[in-house]
Amino acid sequence: MTETKRTAAINEQTVCDRKRTLQTGALTVTLGKLTVTLSGLTMTLGKLTVTLSKLTMTLVRRKIPGGLSFCQEVQE
């Protein structure tokens, strides 16, 4: 009788361990997906930043015509 109880307890523990493993696996997958999403967002933000910096450069060039050549003259 005691042996049966012991076996039942071991089986129960095994089931619990399996459930835990599955939950951990699911969490890992979810975290992985989140990381991918975040890296995608970061890439998008990076592209936006590049676009903004290009726009800023364009605006600066338009505002100061010949500004670069003026700076070069001063340095010489």
C-alpha positions in Angstrom: 0.0 0.0 0.0 2.8 2.4 0.9 4.6 1.6 -2.3 1.5 2.5 -4.3 1.3 5.8 -2.6 4.9 6.5 -3.2 4.6 5.7 -6.9 1.5 7.9 -7.1 3.4 10.8 -5.5 6.3 10.3 -7.9 3.9 10.3 -10.9 2.2 13.4 -9.6 5.6 15.1 -9.2 6.6 14.1 -12.8 3.3 15.6 -14.1 4.0 18.8 -12.2 7.5 19.0 -13.6 6.3 18.5 -17.1 3.7 21.2 -16.7 6.4 23.5 -15.3 8.7 22.7 -18.3 5.9 23.4 -20.7 5.1 26.7 -19.0 8.8 27.7 -19.1 9.0 26.8 -22.7 5.9 28.8 -23.5 7.4 31.8 -21.6 10.6 31.5 -23.5 8.8 31.4 -26.8 6.7 34.5 -25.8 9.9 36.3 -24.7 11.6 35.4 -27.9 8.6 36.8 -29.9 8.8 40.0 -27.8 12.5 40.3 -28.4 11.9 40.0 -32.2 9.1 42.5 -32.0 11.4 44.9 -30.1 14.3 44.5 -32.5 11.8 45.2 -35.3 10.7 48.3 -33.6 14.3 49.4 -32.9 15.0 48.9 -36.6 12.0 51.0 -37.6 13.1 53.7 -35.1 16.6 53.5 -36.6 15.2 54.0 -40.1 13.1 56.9 -38.8 16.2 58.5 -37.2 18.1 58.2 -40.4 15.3 59.7 -42.4 15.0 62.6 -39.9 18.8 63.2 -39.9 18.6 63.3 -43.8 15.8 65.8 -43.6 17.6 67.9 -41.1 20.7 67.9 -43.3 18.6 68.9 -46.3 17.0 71.7 -44.4 20.3 73.0 -43.1 21.7 73.0 -46.6 18.7 74.9 -47.9 18.8 77.5 -45.1 22.5 78.3 -45.5 23.4 78.5 -49.2 27.1 78.3 -49.5 27.5 77.8 -45.8 29.9 74.9 -46.3 32.2 76.8 -48.6 32.1 79.7 -46.1 33.3 77.4 -43.3 36.1 76.1 -45.6 37.3 79.6 -46.4 37.5 80.5 -42.7 39.5 77.3 -41.9 42.0 78.1 -44.7 
